[in-house]
């Protein structure tokens, strides 16, 4: 049962009610006080104070001060009037219960409204913060765009200035060159004129004695005098153009010294290689120069395989194959990666492609062909295709009959085939 606090004192004015409640020796916090417009409660277990107020109050502006063992309430009336008593008198139990429950219900509704208001306020604050952040980001983006535009304009102006300087320099060089050409032409004209003068003087010196000799006996020119005057200067030669046709060739050697079939084969292979590199590789433009080298990619894949990173090795080999699909070692190494990753069908496909490229069979590619047969045979055996696997191991033994490991593996496959046949 609660212990009721009865030592309260109250007084009033027309607009407020003042209530003093002694709580000596008790620890009181604001959580112990509950107040609505018609209901006031102080609960400090096991102590309790409860009052159904005479008239409504303004519970929002009303205050409660705790100190010196006293709770001092200042309750502002909603309507200015003088109360007959602090609490509602002559009320039955049902009405008091109704007022109490109504007060609690109003308190819950008020708390709910305050929670909703806080939630709305919080959302508004978040919205404002988001808008402010977006504005800041937009301002920063605009500032960066302005800086870029300024830099672009600056570079454009510098480029235009440089182009103008280059054009002026080219123009100056061209004018200078034209002047030199004109000077050379003038010099050539002068030399030609001097040469013509010398020739004319020389011809005149030769022709005069002849004319005097013809005058001799009879005092008149002979019939040959006019011919001598005409022969003083020879007539200029007629101008003509000589056309020379050359056979169009890629190689600088003469056609009679070259081997046309081999040169055309070399040109065809070069064109095919360029098409292979440039075909559908627009996504590789951002790669470095060494990353576009198939040999560099092959070495990279070998290092990845050695560290156990088989997926990365496959990626390196894939890119190398796209750059050059005529290297058998790329398919051979990728087949080894597929075996480690249990991609058995791909391992068979790559081993077969490597064997196709390792033609003709020569001593230099024996080791690579042995590896290709062994890896394809291993993939067949893991797929339980023992007959095909045994054929590949026997083909590897034909190439390298002294390899004991291949011989042991081939013997194991024979036993597996025999066991399978007996089970059948």
C-alpha positions in Angstrom: 0.0 0.0 0.0 1.3 3.5 -0.8 2.0 6.1 1.9 0.1 9.3 1.1 1.9 12.6 1.4 -0.6 14.9 3.3 1.6 17.9 4.5 1.1 20.0 1.4 0.3 23.7 1.5 -1.2 25.8 -1.3 -2.2 29.4 -2.0 -3.4 31.1 -5.1 -3.8 34.3 -7.1 -6.3 35.0 -9.8 -3.9 33.5 -12.5 -1.8 30.9 -10.6 -1.8 28.3 -7.9 1.3 27.7 -5.8 1.7 24.3 -4.1 4.5 23.4 -1.6 5.0 19.6 -1.0 7.6 18.6 1.6 9.6 15.5 0.6 12.3 15.6 3.3 14.7 12.6 3.1 13.5 11.5 -0.3 15.4 11.6 -3.5 13.2 13.3 -6.1 13.8 13.6 -9.9 11.6 15.0 -12.7 10.6 11.5 -13.6 8.8 11.2 -10.3 6.4 14.0 -11.3 3.4 13.6 -13.6 1.2 16.6 -14.5 -1.7 17.2 -16.9 -4.3 20.0 -17.2 -6.5 18.4 -14.5 -4.2 15.8 -12.8 -1.1 16.1 -10.6 0.8 13.2 -9.3 4.1 12.7 -7.4 5.2 9.1 -7.0 8.3 8.3 -4.9 7.7 4.7 -3.9 6.4 4.0 -1.4 5.2 7.6 -1.0 2.4 9.0 -3.2 0.7 12.4 -3.8 -2.2 12.7 -6.1 -4.6 15.6 -6.8 -7.5 16.0 -9.2 -7.4 19.7 -9.7 -10.3 22.0 -9.2 -10.0 23.5 -12.7 -7.8 23.1 -15.8 -4.3 24.5 -15.8 -1.7 25.3 -18.4 0.5 22.2 -17.9 2.9 23.3 -20.6 4.0 26.6 -18.8 3.6 25.3 -15.3 6.8 24.5 -13.4 8.1 22.4 -10.5 11.2 23.2 -8.6 12.9 20.6 -6.4 15.2 21.7 -3.6 15.8 21.7 0.2 13.4 18.8 0.7 10.5 20.6 -1.0 8.8 20.4 -4.4 7.4 23.8 -5.2 4.8 23.9 -8.0 3.7 27.0 -9.9 0.5 26.1 -11.7 -0.9 28.6 -14.2 -4.7 28.6 -14.5 -6.2 28.5 -18.0 -9.0 30.9 -16.9 -8.4 33.6 -14.3 -10.6 32.7 -11.3 -10.5 32.0 -7.6 -10.7 28.3 -6.7 -12.7 27.1 -3.8 -10.2 24.3 -3.1 -7.1 22.7 -4.6 -8.8 19.5 -5.6 -12.2 18.7 -6.9 -14.6 18.1 -4.0 -17.7 16.0 -3.7 -16.7 13.8 -6.7 -17.6 10.1 -6.6 -15.1 7.3 -7.2 -16.1 6.7 -10.8 -15.7 10.4 -11.8 -12.2 10.5 -10.2 -11.3 7.3 -12.0 -12.5 8.7 -15.3 -10.5 11.9 -14.7 -7.4 10.0 -13.8 -7.6 7.7 -16.9 -8.4 10.7 -19.1 -5.4 12.5 -17.8 -3.1 9.5 -18.5 -4.7 9.2 -22.0 -4.1 12.9 -22.7 -0.5 12.5 -21.4 0.1 9.6 -23.8 -1.4 11.6 -26.7 0.7 14.6 -25.9 3.8 12.4 -25.7 2.9 10.8 -29.0 2.4 14.3 -30.6 5.7 15.4 -29.2 7.4 12.3 -30.7 5.8 12.9 -34.0 6.8 16.6 -33.9 10.3 15.6 -33.1 10.3 13.1 -35.9 9.1 15.7 -38.4 11.6 18.2 -37.1 14.4 15.6 -37.4 13.3 14.8 -41.0 13.2 18.5 -41.8 16.7 18.9 -40.3 17.9 16.0 -42.4 16.3 17.4 -45.5 17.8 20.8 -44.8 21.2 19.2 -44.2 20.9 17.1 -47.4 19.9 20.2 -49.4 22.8 22.1 -47.9 25.2 19.3 -48.7 23.9 19.1 -52.3 24.3 22.9 -52.7 27.9 22.7 -51.4 28.6 19.8 -53.7 27.0 21.7 -56.6 29.1 24.8 -55.8 32.2 22.7 -55.5 31.5 20.9 -58.8 30.8 24.3 -60.5 34.1 25.7 -59.1 36.0 22.7 -60.5 34.2 23.0 -63.8 35.1 26.7 -63.9 38.8 25.9 -63.1 38.8 23.3 -65.9 37.2 25.7 -68.3 39.8 28.4 -67.4 42.6 25.9 -67.8 41.2 24.7 -71.1 40.9 28.3 -72.4 44.4 29.0 -71.1 45.8 25.9 -72.9 43.8 26.8 -76.1 45.2 30.3 -76.1 48.7 29.0 -75.6 48.2 26.4 -78.4 46.9 29.1 -80.7 49.8 31.4 -79.9 52.2 28.5 -80.5 50.5 27.7 -83.8 50.7 31.4 -84.8 54.4 31.5 -83.9 55.0 28.3 -85.9 53.1 29.7 -88.9 55.0 33.0 -88.7 58.3 31.1 -88.5 57.2 28.9 -91.5 56.1 32.0 -93.4 59.5 33.7 -92.7 61.4 30.6 -93.7 59.3 30.3 -96.9 59.9 34.0 -97.8 63.6 33.6 -97.1 63.7 30.4 -99.2 61.8 32.1 -102.0 64.3 35.0 -101.8 67.2 32.6 -102.0 65.6 30.8 -105.0 65.0 34.1 -106.8 68.6 35.1 -106.1 69.8 31.8 -107.5 67.6 32.2 -110.5 69.0 35.7 -111.1 72.5 34.3 -110.8 71.7 31.6 -113.3 70.3 34.2 -115.7 73.5 36.3 -115.3 75.7 33.3 -115.9 73.6 32.3 -118.9 73.7 35.8 -120.3 77.5 35.9 -119.8 77.9 32.6 -121.5 75.7 33.7 -124.5 77.8 36.9 -124.8 81.0 35.0 -124.8 79.6 32.6 -127.4 78.4 35.5 -129.6 81.8 37.3 -129.4 83.6 34.0 -130.2 81.3 33.4 -133.2 81.8 36.9 -134.5 85.5 36.6 -134.3 85.4 33.5 -136.4 83.0 34.7 -139.0 84.6 38.1 -139.8 87.8 36.7 -141.5 85.6 34.4 -143.6 83.7 37.4 -144.9 86.9 39.3 -145.8 88.3 36.3 -147.6 85.2 36.0 -149.8 85.5 39.6 -150.8 88.9 39.1 -152.3 89.1 39.1 -156.1 86.0 40.7 -157.5 85.1 43.2 -154.7 81.7 41.6 -153.8 80.4 39.0 -151.3 80.3 35.5 -152.4 77.3 33.2 -152.5 78.3 31.7 -149.1 78.3 35.0 -147.1 74.6 34.7 -146.1 75.0 31.1 -145.0 77.8 32.1 -142.7 75.6 34.7 -141.0 72.9 32.2 -140.4 75.3 29.7 -138.9 76.6 32.1 -136.3 74.2 30.8 -133.5 72.7 27.3 -133.5 68.9 26.9 -133.2 67.7 26.0 -129.7 66.8 22.4 -129.1 63.1 21.4 -128.9 61.8 20.7 -125.4 60.4 17.3 -124.6 59.4 15.1 -121.6 60.8 11.6 -121.0 58.4 9.4 -119.0 59.9 6.6 -116.9 57.6 3.9 -115.4 58.8 1.9 -112.4 57.3 -1.3 -111.1 55.6 -0.7 -107.7 57.3 -2.8 -105.1 57.3 -3.0 -101.2 60.9 -4.3 -101.0 63.8 -2.2 -102.2 65.5 -5.0 -104.1 65.1 -5.2 -107.8 62.5 -7.6 -109.2 65.1 -9.8 -110.9 66.9 -10.3 -107.6 63.9 -11.0 -105.4 61.9 -14.1 -104.5 58.4 -12.9 -105.1 56.5 -15.8 -103.5 58.3 -15.6 -100.2 57.9 -11.8 -100.0 54.2 -12.0 -100.6 53.9 -14.7 -97.9 55.7 -12.5 -95.5 53.5 -9.5 -96.3 50.3 -11.7 -95.9 51.5 -12.9 -92.4 52.3 -9.3 -91.3 48.9 -8.1 -92.4 47.2 -11.0 -90.6 49.1 -10.2 -87.4 48.1 -6.6 -87.6 44.5 -7.5 -88.1 44.6 -9.9 -85.1 46.1 -7.3 -82.8 43.7 -4.5 -83.9 40.5 -6.6 -84.2 38.0 -5.9 -81.4 40.6 -4.7 -78.9 39.3 -1.2 -78.4 38.9 -2.0 -74.6 42.7 -2.6 -74.4 43.6 1.0 -75.3 44.2 1.9 -71.6 46.8 -0.9 -71.2 50.5 -0.1 -71.0 52.8 -1.0 -73.9 54.3 -4.0 -72.1 50.9 -5.3 -71.2 50.1 -5.5 -75.0 53.0 -7.9 -75.5 52.0 -11.6 -75.6 55.4 -12.7 -74.3 55.2 -10.4 -71.3 51.7 -11.7 -70.6 52.9 -15.3 -70.9 55.6 -14.6 -68.3 53.1 -12.9 -66.1 50.8 -15.9 -66.3 53.7 -18.3 -65.5 54.4 -16.3 -62.3 50.8 -16.4 -61.3 50.7 -20.1 -61.9 53.8 -20.6 -59.7 52.1 -18.7 -56.8 48.9 -20.8 -57.1 46.8 -17.9 -58.5 45.3 -20.0 -61.3 42.4 -17.6 -62.2 44.8 -14.7 -62.6 47.0 -16.9 -64.8 44.1 -17.8 -67.0 43.2 -14.1 -67.4 46.8 -13.3 -68.5 46.8 -16.2 -71.0 43.4 -15.2 -72.3 44.6 -11.7 -73.1 47.8 -13.0 -74.6 45.8 -15.4 -76.9 43.6 -12.5 -78.0 46.8 -10.6 -79.0 48.4 -13.6 -80.7 46.6 -16.8 -81.3 49.5 -18.6 -83.0 51.6 -19.3 -79.9 51.2 -22.9 -78.8 52.8 -22.3 -75.4 49.9 -20.0 -74.4 47.3 -22.8 -75.0 49.6 -25.4 -73.3 50.0 -23.3 -70.2 46.4 -22.4 -70.1 45.5 -26.1 -70.3 47.6 -26.6 -67.1 45.6 -23.9 -65.3 42.3 -25.5 -66.4 43.5 -28.8 -65.0 44.1 -27.2 -61.6 40.7 -25.5 -61.7 39.0 -28.7 -62.8 37.9 -27.1 -66.1 38.5 -30.5 -67.9 36.8 -29.8 -71.2 38.6 -26.5 -71.6 41.9 -28.3 -70.8 41.2 -30.8 -73.5 40.4 -28.0 -76.0 43.5 -26.0 -75.2 45.8 -29.1 -75.4 44.3 -30.0 -78.8 44.9 -26.5 -80.0 48.5 -26.6 -78.8 49.1 -29.9 -80.7 47.5 -28.4 -83.8 50.0 -25.5 -83.7 53.0 -27.7 -82.8 53.3 -28.8 -86.4 55.4 -30.1 -88.1 56.7 -32.4 -85.4 60.4 -31.6 -85.0 63.0 -32.2 -82.2 62.7 -28.6 -81.0 59.0 -29.0 -80.0 59.2 -32.6 -78.7 59.0 -31.5 -75.0 55.9 -29.3 -75.7 54.1 -32.0 -77.6 54.8 -34.5 -74.7 53.2 -32.0 -72.2 50.2 -31.4 -74.5 49.5 -35.2 -74.8 50.0 -35.8 -71.1 47.7 -32.9 -70.1 45.0 -33.9 -72.5 45.3 -37.5 -71.4 45.0 -36.5 -67.7 41.9 -34.5 -68.5 40.4 -37.5 -70.3 41.1 -39.8 -67.4 39.6 -37.4 -64.9 36.5 -37.5 -67.0 36.7 -41.3 -66.8 37.4 -41.5 -70.6 40.3 -43.9 -69.9 40.6 -45.2 -73.5 41.2 -41.7 -75.0 43.5 -40.9 -72.1 45.6 -44.0 -72.7 45.9 -43.1 -76.4 47.4 -39.7 -75.4 49.8 -41.2 -72.9 51.0 -43.8 -75.5 51.5 -41.0 -78.0 53.6 -39.1 -75.4 55.7 -42.3 -74.8 56.4 -42.6 -78.5 57.9 -39.2 -78.4 59.8 -39.7 -75.1 60.1 -43.5 -74.4 62.6 -43.0 -71.6 60.1 -41.0 -69.4 59.4 -43.4 -66.5 56.7 -41.2 -65.0 54.6 -41.3 -68.2 55.1 -45.0 -68.4 53.9 -45.6 -64.8 50.8 -43.4 -65.4 50.0 -45.3 -68.6 50.3 -48.6 -66.8 47.9 -47.4 -64.1 45.4 -46.4 -66.8 45.6 -49.9 -68.4 44.8 -51.4 -65.0 41.8 -49.1 -64.6 40.5 -50.1 -68.0 40.9 -53.8 -67.2 39.2 -53.3 -63.9 36.3 -51.5 -65.6 36.0 -54.3 -68.2 35.9 -57.0 -65.5 33.2 -55.1 -63.5 31.2 -54.9 -66.7 
